[in-house]
Amino acid sequence: MRADILGIKVDKETMSETLLKLQEAVNNHQAIQVVTANPELIYGAGKDARLKQLINSAQIVTPDGVGVVWAAKHLGYPVVERVTGIDLVEALLPVAAEKQWRIFFLGSQPGVAERAAQKAAEKHPGFQWQAAHGYFSREEEPSLVEQIRNFKPDLLFVGLGAPRQEFWMFSHLDLNTVSIGVGGSFDALAGINKRAPQWIQNIHLEWLYRLIRQPSRIKRQLVLPRFAWKVIRSNKEQARTRKTR
């Protein structure tokens, strides 16, 4: 049973359990969509019925961030750990190398996806890759989709930013691959935006580290208190409902 966070169904599996699911999907040639749901995406889905429907139809929806883990526990769902886009990518790369999978990196600014893929392949040699930036036009999209289709990737990392990447993945279900929304992961893999030191990640303050290094993220961070307040209100409403039963 999934956690219900403001109407979005989020999986409660750990990183290890999620990796096993993805390996099974690749081995069985299953076409699945993976949404890495952070507080911004969940909050936005509350205002966009189509986005909410798309997320809830995904085969895997991971708790992307400590805010989602907190919300799940606050609402009575035991989510053990966060499973973020970048952590998922970094965990999948050595598996892909060992099994010689094919990975397509789609997203970010021109040159970044290629650089991310090259660095990943240097660190984890063994997988094949192709890449394309996320600044394609409507006219260019059909040839891009054809490129992906011809490559036949086992994994398709889509880093177009939320919710664009979610809409894009679900518009191209016919690519028949494991598609994963990975947000800004390519910037981290390429070394453009460095991740927080592990000790900062361990105390769940990576969001603050990123905000200090990228002040432009402040507008996005303003969603967090709104998300938290909505979760608190939802919990109170659930409590009132239980009392009246």
C-alpha positions in Angstrom: 0.0 0.0 0.0 1.3 3.4 -1.0 1.5 6.5 1.2 -1.2 9.1 0.4 0.3 12.5 0.5 -2.2 15.2 -0.4 -3.8 12.8 -2.9 -0.5 11.7 -4.4 0.3 8.0 -4.0 4.0 7.6 -3.0 5.8 4.3 -2.7 7.2 3.3 0.7 10.0 1.1 -0.6 13.6 1.7 0.3 16.3 2.5 -2.2 17.4 -1.1 -2.3 13.8 -2.3 -2.9 13.3 0.3 -5.6 16.5 -0.8 -7.4 15.3 -4.4 -7.4 12.0 -3.3 -8.9 13.9 -1.4 -11.7 16.3 -4.3 -12.4 13.3 -6.7 -12.7 11.6 -4.2 -15.1 14.7 -4.0 -17.3 15.3 -7.7 -17.3 11.6 -8.4 -18.2 11.6 -5.6 -20.8 8.8 -3.8 -19.0 7.9 -0.2 -20.0 7.5 1.7 -16.7 7.5 5.3 -15.6 9.3 6.5 -12.5 8.3 9.8 -10.8 10.6 11.2 -8.2 8.1 13.2 -6.2 9.4 16.1 -4.2 7.3 18.6 -2.2 7.1 21.0 -5.1 5.7 18.4 -7.5 3.2 17.1 -5.0 2.0 20.6 -4.1 1.8 21.5 -7.8 -0.3 18.4 -8.5 -2.8 19.6 -6.0 -3.6 22.5 -8.4 -3.3 20.5 -11.7 -5.7 17.5 -12.1 -3.9 16.2 -15.2 -0.5 16.2 -13.5 -2.0 14.5 -10.4 -3.5 11.8 -12.7 -0.2 11.2 -14.5 1.8 10.9 -11.3 -0.7 8.4 -9.8 -0.6 6.3 -12.9 3.1 5.9 -12.7 4.3 2.4 -11.7 6.9 3.8 -9.3 6.6 7.1 -7.3 9.5 7.7 -5.0 9.7 10.0 -2.0 12.2 12.6 -3.3 13.4 14.5 -0.3 13.2 14.7 3.5 10.1 16.8 3.2 8.1 14.0 1.6 9.4 11.5 4.1 8.3 13.9 6.9 4.9 14.4 5.3 4.3 10.6 5.0 5.2 10.0 8.6 3.1 12.9 9.8 0.1 11.5 7.9 0.6 8.0 9.4 2.6 6.2 6.7 5.9 4.6 7.6 8.3 5.7 4.8 11.8 4.6 5.8 14.0 6.8 3.6 14.0 9.3 0.8 14.7 8.0 -2.7 15.8 11.1 -4.7 16.4 11.3 -8.4 20.2 11.9 -8.2 20.6 9.1 -5.6 18.6 6.7 -7.9 20.8 7.6 -10.9 24.0 7.1 -8.9 22.8 3.8 -7.6 21.7 2.6 -11.1 24.9 3.5 -12.9 27.1 0.6 -11.5 24.3 -1.8 -12.1 24.0 -0.6 -15.7 27.8 -1.0 -16.1 27.8 -4.5 -14.8 24.9 -5.6 -16.9 26.0 -3.6 -20.0 22.7 -1.7 -20.2 22.0 1.1 -22.6 21.2 4.5 -21.1 19.8 7.6 -22.8 20.4 10.9 -21.0 17.9 13.5 -22.0 17.8 17.0 -20.6 19.6 20.1 -19.2 21.4 22.7 -21.3 23.3 21.8 -24.5 26.4 19.8 -23.7 25.6 19.0 -20.1 23.8 15.6 -20.7 26.8 14.5 -22.8 29.3 15.6 -20.2 27.3 13.9 -17.4 27.1 10.7 -19.4 30.8 10.8 -20.2 31.8 11.3 -16.6 29.4 8.5 -15.5 30.9 6.2 -18.1 34.4 6.9 -17.0 33.5 6.1 -13.4 31.4 3.1 -14.3 32.6 1.7 -17.6 30.5 -0.9 -19.2 27.2 0.7 -20.2 26.4 2.2 -23.6 25.0 5.7 -23.8 23.6 8.5 -25.9 22.5 11.9 -24.9 20.6 15.0 -26.0 19.9 18.4 -24.4 16.5 19.5 -23.2 16.2 22.7 -25.3 14.6 21.0 -28.3 11.7 22.6 -30.2 8.4 21.0 -31.3 9.8 20.7 -34.8 12.9 18.9 -33.4 11.1 16.6 -31.1 10.0 13.9 -33.6 13.7 13.3 -34.7 14.8 13.2 -31.0 12.1 10.6 -30.2 13.2 8.6 -33.2 16.8 8.8 -32.0 15.8 7.4 -28.6 13.6 4.7 -30.2 16.4 3.5 -32.5 18.9 3.4 -29.6 16.5 1.1 -27.6 17.7 2.2 -24.2 17.2 0.0 -21.1 17.0 3.2 -19.0 15.9 6.7 -20.1 16.9 9.4 -17.7 14.7 12.5 -18.3 16.1 15.6 -16.8 13.7 18.3 -18.1 12.7 19.6 -14.7 9.3 19.0 -13.1 6.6 18.9 -14.2 7.8 19.1 -17.8 9.6 15.8 -17.6 6.6 14.0 -16.2 4.3 15.3 -19.0 7.0 14.4 -21.5 7.5 10.8 -20.2 3.8 10.1 -20.3 3.5 11.6 -23.8 6.0 9.0 -25.0 4.9 5.8 -23.3 5.5 4.0 -26.7 9.2 4.3 -26.3 8.9 1.0 -24.2 11.6 1.6 -21.7 12.2 2.4 -18.1 11.8 6.2 -18.0 12.9 8.0 -14.8 12.4 11.7 -14.1 15.7 12.9 -12.7 15.4 16.7 -12.5 18.7 18.5 -12.2 20.8 15.3 -11.8 22.8 15.9 -14.9 24.2 19.1 -13.5 25.5 17.2 -10.5 26.9 14.3 -12.5 28.6 16.8 -14.9 30.2 18.6 -11.9 28.4 21.9 -12.6 26.5 21.9 -9.3 28.3 19.9 -6.7 26.3 17.8 -4.2 26.5 18.6 -0.5 29.1 16.7 1.5 27.8 13.4 2.7 27.5 14.6 6.3 25.2 17.3 5.2 23.1 14.8 3.3 23.0 12.6 6.4 21.5 15.3 8.6 18.9 16.1 5.8 20.2 19.6 5.0 21.1 19.2 1.4 18.3 21.5 0.4 19.9 24.3 2.5 23.3 23.6 1.0 21.9 23.9 -2.5 20.0 27.1 -1.6 23.1 28.8 -0.3 25.1 27.8 -3.4 22.1 28.7 -5.7 20.2 31.6 -4.2 18.0 31.6 -7.3 16.3 28.5 -5.8 14.6 30.7 -3.2 11.4 31.0 -5.2 11.1 27.2 -5.4 11.9 26.9 -1.7 8.9 29.1 -0.8 6.7 26.2 -1.7 8.0 24.2 1.2 6.2 26.1 4.0 3.0 26.0 2.0 3.4 22.2 1.5 4.1 21.7 5.2 1.0 23.7 6.2 -1.2 21.8 3.8 0.1 18.5 5.2 -0.6 19.7 8.8 -4.2 20.7 7.7 -4.7 17.4 6.0 -3.7 15.5 9.1 -6.1 17.6 11.3 -8.9 16.9 8.8 -8.2 13.2 9.0 -8.2 13.3 12.8 -11.6 15.0 12.8 -13.0 12.5 10.3 -11.8 9.6 12.6 -13.5 11.2 15.6 -16.9 11.5 13.8 -16.9 7.9 12.8 
